[in-house]
């Protein structure tokens, strides 16, 4: 039975096929209504201002302004906004980042229709649900393994093929400083070597969206 007041949803995703698919999904359920579609983060912020939807489904990887920036911008203006991060990637660092920015939940794009409706209904009721596979990743993540901003910067340069010496020149620090950062990175990520550390960072979304 349809609710008296359908849950109003804004979808922000730069892929037209994803938006079309979600539009069809919401059209199949009278408890929801799609009020607007955004193709980038900046448009999502503007459309939120115009429509004030109950929930925003926010893709994290978009042009002009990415999802993380759009989440921050919307919540700065409308702290009451309820935003669900939407992505194809389940890296635990990316999950933690979206939640830290203020997203109330997180869905993978391969979420089945029933799970999507269940999540959004719970969010609308004030809950903060997480898919089981996402919750497991967060629970399994050691509290002490978070890389500092500088360590992420160093590892990103390493991922691009830079040596410790080249990284030190690019960062304006000594080579010993870079070596110290790498030692800390390997320890925190329990990585065998530099290549292993880069692969862990990619798989866990540590390099960001």
Steps between C-alpha positions, in 0.01 A plus 500: 500500500645838403580747778301825521812702432753333265867529589647765273838406351769691311742286299847635417706289259696594190398185310167544315435125500531485879261792537254342255518169683435660837216707353335178379551337839338790687216517247414142595434584865230748605677555834774694319513786252807617309489880517822584312811358333847655507792417271773651718558613857445869439165431338410275793558787746283736294222244452499423871449870568212510253318180595604425860453123455466260792804300387790550259662203326847641436753337268851561635676520164368787289646785294500875581448429871538147632260332739709565809513872424127508426421325830704761684339788310144380552544431871668838553183668374245240612624301804173307507566345157508121492749380242572142397833451324474295180795335328624192317797477737487346846842600635482548876692828494250641253212385720657662807565824309141532379361432848746738661385776266142449614344235276250300705539181300684346208375285213682313228359544149437127471255517790182313418169686490368360830815602688489848345143559613571358845806724547324818387194426713723454805692819421176693464395372843823636650717188482854460373505155335805345337510205259639189677808485277579864576447460874734199501775700328468784750498265797808315372698819449760549778455831679872577486556449128379835368764673289572866557440749220875518434531122493222479243682766298825304514329174403320670212837617363640149541198363313593728210846338483702760690805391700548614860747760378266634232212507749713695744579760233135534403393540862790725602616269780804281556527150359530366856163661579340318208662174609356555847154552354532185290604298805192623684277427199626143466444443872149648509383311191686179588647515151795291383649770281423823312306327223291308751427825687380667180271204419351507851440874468323455166284212623396686814433833334771679699591725207155653512224547249 
